[in-house]
Amino acid sequence: MLKIFKVTAILEGISYLVLIANMLIIKSNNPELYHTIVRPFGMAHGVLFIGYIILAVLLKKPQNWDIKTFVIILIASLIPFGTFYVEKKYLSNNA
């Protein structure tokens, strides 16, 4: 399950960055493309975000994360590039 969490963390981070870029570039330049491009990325990001949180909760006990580590992992999902930090710092050594 840790491997799935690693992949989800990376994909969630990528989807977050793609979503932000699309919202900044496409919506401001071409509002018609908003519904065809940004919406599907938003849905994918939402599903990946929920999966990230659920997997983090499920892995808290097996990985022996203390409350500080667990909160950092959860907050990282809200910050751009945060999930990349989590994958590098907390998940790379546990492979």
Secondary structure, DSSP 4 states (H G I P E B T S, - for coil): -HHHHHHHHHHHHHHHHHHHHHHHHHHHH-HHHIIIIIHHHHHHHHHHHHHHHHHHHHHHTTTT--HHHHHHHHHHTTSTTHHHHHIIIIIGGG-
